[in-house]
Amino acid sequence: MSSPNFSNCLKSAFFLAFPLMGACSWAGQVAKDSAESATSYYGSESFTLVATTPANFGFTSKAQYAPRAGQDCKAYVSGLGGSVTRHQQKSDRIEVKNIEQTARFNIPTEYHIAGCVMDLTRVDTSVDGSYGPTPLDIGGDGGGISISNSTAMPASKSINSGEIKFRGICSWMFQLSVARIQKDGISKILSCTATDENWNVNEDRNSRGKPGGSLSRDSLAGKEVHLELRFSPEETPASDGKWQKFPNGWKPCLGKGINDIYGFCRGNTKDFRPFKMNGRECTIYPGCTE
């Protein structure tokens, strides 16, 4: 074999082997990831989240886990060409039904994978529903329970009985739609607010919070955490200062004129703009006409 031909053969063999080496590396990483996933598990200690939702609303909880302090929880991601910190999420859901529902979800306080220990840091919660017949007539709001290493518990959250209770009221807030497809119509925003033990909402709007709170991880094992949500049919404007209240409903202020996209009532509480509901021309919400 001549020297040039032999050299070309070596080159061909090298370039044929190179993608195979990459494929083997990728396959090896997939096998490693699969093996790690197969041996991953949640810890034995857990608590029960008992969620109650009103009729016509769904509910989702997402338990979030992050590496324990001092843990090396890196995982190689071939698509990124490097390592990233591992995270874990456990999701549960209550599907929408036309009745009040209560469901129980088991929430472990630890997650283990590939020698890495992750602690539960938060349980994100969300509620969603529909206020009308079209796909655009939907809304949702969130809340959650943060989990800390502190042994200090809020004074109102006694755990002696093994139960912890959070409460919230959800209601629709209306506004003139900003969507082009619903121009001059009404759209709504779902708002859920934390309440006290008697279902009272804080009168100071700036001090209101979302349903949920903060708990200590060490005190959770074997406990029940109740999150009860109720629906209030009383609707209010989504923005302060854009609607004027009357004995039979609300009217949207005209502001500085029909082209005023903000339409604040200040300076003009006598002129109002028309809007549409279900194809009808309206002057007052929710009755449409006076």
C-alpha positions in Angstrom: 0.0 0.0 0.0 1.4 3.4 -1.0 2.0 6.0 1.7 -0.7 8.5 0.5 -3.3 5.8 0.3 -2.4 4.5 3.8 -2.7 8.1 5.1 -6.1 8.5 3.6 -7.3 5.2 5.2 -6.2 6.4 8.6 -8.0 9.7 8.1 -11.2 7.9 7.0 -11.0 5.6 10.0 -10.6 8.5 12.3 -13.6 10.5 11.0 -15.8 7.4 11.0 -14.8 6.6 14.6 -15.3 10.2 15.8 -19.1 10.3 15.6 -19.2 6.8 17.0 -17.2 8.0 20.0 -19.7 10.9 20.5 -22.6 8.5 20.2 -21.1 6.2 22.8 -20.5 9.1 25.1 -24.2 10.2 24.7 -25.5 6.7 25.2 -23.3 6.3 28.3 -24.7 9.5 29.7 -28.3 8.3 29.0 -27.6 5.0 30.7 -26.1 6.8 33.7 -29.1 9.2 34.0 -31.5 6.2 33.7 -29.7 4.3 36.4 -29.7 7.3 38.7 -33.4 7.9 38.1 -34.2 4.2 38.8 -32.4 4.5 42.2 -33.9 7.9 43.2 -36.4 8.0 46.0 -38.3 10.2 48.4 -37.5 10.2 52.1 -39.7 8.3 54.6 -40.7 11.5 56.5 -43.7 13.4 55.1 -46.7 15.4 55.9 -50.2 15.5 54.3 -51.5 18.5 52.5 -55.3 18.6 52.7 -56.6 21.0 50.0 -60.3 22.1 49.8 -61.4 24.0 46.7 -64.8 25.5 45.9 -67.1 24.3 43.1 -65.9 25.0 39.6 -62.3 25.5 40.5 -59.2 23.4 40.1 -56.1 23.2 42.3 -52.4 22.4 41.8 -49.7 21.9 44.3 -46.0 21.7 43.4 -43.5 20.6 46.1 -40.1 22.1 45.3 -36.8 20.4 46.4 -33.3 21.9 46.4 -29.9 20.6 47.5 -29.3 20.4 51.2 -26.6 22.8 52.3 -23.1 21.3 51.7 -24.4 18.8 49.2 -22.8 18.5 45.7 -25.9 17.9 43.6 -24.6 18.5 40.1 -25.7 16.7 37.0 -24.1 16.8 33.5 -26.4 18.0 30.7 -25.1 17.0 27.3 -27.2 19.7 25.5 -25.5 22.4 27.6 -22.1 20.8 27.6 -21.7 21.2 31.3 -23.1 20.5 34.8 -26.1 22.1 36.4 -27.5 22.0 40.0 -30.3 19.3 40.4 -33.8 20.3 41.4 -36.9 18.2 41.9 -40.6 18.9 41.7 -43.6 16.7 42.8 -46.9 17.8 41.4 -50.5 17.0 42.5 -53.8 18.3 41.1 -57.5 18.5 41.8 -59.4 18.6 38.5 -62.2 21.1 38.0 -65.7 19.8 39.0 -69.0 21.6 39.7 -68.8 20.6 43.4 -66.6 21.5 46.4 -63.7 19.0 46.6 -61.2 18.0 49.2 -58.1 16.0 48.3 -55.1 14.7 50.4 -51.6 14.8 49.0 -48.5 13.1 50.6 -45.6 15.6 50.6 -42.2 14.0 51.5 -39.7 16.3 53.2 -36.7 14.9 51.4 -35.6 13.6 48.0 -32.6 11.4 47.2 -30.8 10.9 43.9 -27.2 9.8 43.0 -25.9 10.4 46.6 -27.5 13.8 46.7 -30.0 14.8 49.4 -32.6 17.5 48.6 -34.8 19.2 51.1 -38.3 20.4 50.6 -38.1 24.2 50.4 -41.6 25.3 49.3 -45.0 24.0 48.2 -46.3 26.3 45.5 -50.1 26.3 45.2 -52.5 27.6 42.5 -56.2 27.7 41.9 -57.8 28.2 38.5 -61.3 28.5 37.1 -63.6 29.9 34.4 -66.0 32.8 34.5 -67.6 32.5 31.1 -68.2 30.2 28.1 -65.2 31.1 25.9 -61.6 29.8 26.1 -60.5 33.4 27.1 -62.8 33.5 30.1 -60.3 31.9 32.5 -58.1 33.0 35.3 -56.0 31.8 38.2 -54.1 32.9 41.2 -51.3 31.4 43.4 -50.1 31.1 46.9 -47.9 28.7 48.8 -46.2 27.4 51.9 -42.5 28.1 52.4 -40.5 25.6 54.4 -37.6 26.7 56.5 -35.1 25.1 58.9 -36.2 27.5 61.6 -37.9 25.9 64.6 -39.9 29.1 65.3 -43.5 28.8 64.3 -46.1 31.6 63.8 -48.1 32.1 67.0 -51.3 31.4 65.2 -50.2 28.1 63.8 -50.3 25.6 66.7 -49.0 22.2 65.8 -49.8 20.5 69.1 -53.0 18.9 67.7 -51.1 17.7 64.6 -53.1 20.1 62.3 -52.1 23.4 60.7 -54.7 25.4 58.9 -54.5 28.1 56.2 -57.5 29.8 54.7 -58.2 31.9 51.7 -61.1 33.7 49.9 -61.1 33.8 46.0 -63.2 36.2 43.9 -63.3 37.6 40.4 -62.2 41.2 39.8 -63.5 42.8 36.6 -62.0 45.3 34.1 -62.4 46.6 30.6 -60.6 44.0 28.4 -57.3 44.9 26.9 -57.3 42.0 24.5 -58.0 43.0 20.9 -60.4 40.1 20.4 -62.5 41.4 23.3 -62.0 45.1 22.8 -64.5 47.2 24.9 -65.7 44.0 26.6 -65.3 42.8 30.2 -62.5 40.5 31.3 -61.9 39.2 34.8 -58.9 38.4 37.1 -59.0 35.8 39.8 -57.8 37.1 43.2 -57.2 34.8 46.2 -56.5 36.5 49.6 -55.5 35.0 52.9 -58.0 35.3 55.8 -57.9 34.9 59.5 -59.5 32.1 61.5 -62.9 33.8 61.1 -62.6 34.2 57.3 -62.0 38.0 57.6 -59.8 39.7 55.0 -57.3 42.4 56.2 -58.9 45.8 55.6 -55.5 47.2 54.6 -55.1 46.1 50.9 -51.3 46.7 51.1 -51.1 44.2 54.0 -53.0 41.4 52.4 -51.2 38.2 51.4 -51.9 35.1 49.4 -53.3 31.9 51.0 -50.5 30.0 52.8 -47.6 30.8 55.1 -44.3 29.6 56.5 -43.6 26.4 58.4 -40.6 24.6 60.0 -39.4 21.5 58.2 -38.5 19.7 61.5 -42.1 20.0 62.8 -43.9 18.7 59.7 -43.4 15.0 59.8 -46.7 13.2 60.3 -48.7 16.4 60.5 -51.7 17.5 58.4 -51.5 20.9 56.7 -55.0 22.1 55.7 -55.4 24.7 53.0 -59.1 25.6 52.5 -60.3 28.0 49.8 -63.7 29.5 49.5 -65.3 31.5 46.8 -66.9 34.9 47.2 -69.5 35.9 44.6 -68.9 39.6 45.4 -66.9 41.2 42.5 -64.8 44.4 42.7 -62.9 46.4 40.0 -59.4 45.1 39.2 -58.0 48.6 39.4 -58.7 51.4 41.9 -59.9 54.7 40.6 -61.3 53.5 37.2 -64.9 52.6 38.1 -67.5 54.6 39.9 -69.9 52.8 42.2 -73.7 53.3 42.1 -76.5 51.6 44.0 -77.1 49.2 41.2 -73.6 48.5 40.0 -70.4 50.0 38.6 -69.7 52.4 35.7 -66.3 52.8 34.0 -65.0 56.3 34.0 -64.4 58.1 30.7 -61.3 59.9 32.0 -60.1 62.6 29.7 -62.1 61.3 26.8 -62.9 58.3 24.7 -59.3 58.0 23.6 -58.0 58.0 27.1 -56.8 54.4 27.5 -56.4 54.7 31.3 -59.8 56.3 32.1 -59.1 57.3 35.7 -62.1 58.8 37.5 -60.1 61.6 39.2 -61.2 64.9 37.8 -64.2 63.5 36.0 -66.8 61.4 37.9 -69.7 62.4 35.7 -68.8 61.0 32.3 -68.6 57.2 31.6 -67.7 55.0 28.7 -69.9 52.3 27.2 -68.8 48.7 27.0 -70.0 45.4 25.7 -71.3 42.2 27.3 -72.3 39.2 25.3 -72.7 41.3 22.2 -74.9 43.9 24.0 -74.0 47.6 24.5 -73.9 48.3 28.2 -73.5 51.2 30.6 -73.3 49.5 34.0 -71.8 46.3 35.4 -73.1 43.7 36.1 -76.6 44.5 34.9 -75.6 46.0 31.6 -78.5 48.5 31.5 -80.0 50.6 34.2 
